[in-house]
């Protein structure tokens, strides 16, 4: 496993944790694809399905486009920041 892929996996775990926190505070999923998984499989199951697909795509990305995963990590870093902002706003 490469360092960017490990970082990606860590960001996915943090995204699940913060998204579940947002759900518990009355928030909802903004990503329409993940929203569909959540509506079909429930909050935890939907996030798990989405994250497993993300990890599979990231592994393929590392194999064929190794530099692209770094850019994707920036995107998920921004998603994590958004989740933390929503948690902060809900608790304020």
N, C-alpha and C positions, 0 to 999 in steps of 0.2 A: 504494500500500500504506500502511496506517495503522501508526502506531507499535505499537499492541497486537498487530497481526498480525505485524509484524516480530519483536516479542518472542516471540510464540507460535512462530514458525518457529525462532528461536534456541533456545528451550527444547526443541523437538523434536530439533534436532541434538544438543544436550547430552544429552537422554534416550537417543538412539541410542548415543552414545559411552559413556555410563555403563552402559547396559544390556549392551552388548557386553563391557565390562569385567567386569560381574557374571557374564555367561556364561563368560568365560574363567577366572574364579575358582571355577567350579563351581556358580554360582547358576542360578536359573531365573526365568521370567516369571510374575508373579502375576496379571496381567490375563487372564481367561479368553478374551477375544476375541483379544488379541494372541497368547496361547498357541496358539490354533487356527491363526493365520497362520504362526507359527513352526513348528508341526508339519507344516504343508502345504508351506511354501516354504523352510524352513531358517531359521537365526537371522537372517542378514543380509537375506534376501529377505522373510521374514515381518515384520521390523521396517520394511523399506522400504514394503511394502504398507500396513501399519498407519499409518505416518506420512503417506503420500500421502493416505489417506482422512481422516486428522485435518486435514491442511492444506486439503483440499477442504471439509470441514465448517466449519472455522474461517473460510474465505473467505466461505462462505454466511452464517455467523453474523455476520460483520462487515457484510455487506450488509443483513441483515434485523433483527438484534439487536446493534447495535454495542457496547453496554455489556457484553454477556454474555462477550465474549472476554476482558475484563479478569478476570472471575471465573474463567474457565477457566485463565488464566495462573497464578493462585494455586494451582490444583490441580496443574498441571504443575510448578510450583516445588516443591510438596510431594513430588511423585513424584521429582524430581531430588534433593531432600534425602534421600529414602529410599534411592535408588540409592547416593548417596555414603556413607550410613551403612552399607549392606551391603558396599561396597568396603572401607571402614575396618575393619569387623568381620572381614572375610575376611583382611585383611592383618595384623591384630593378633595 
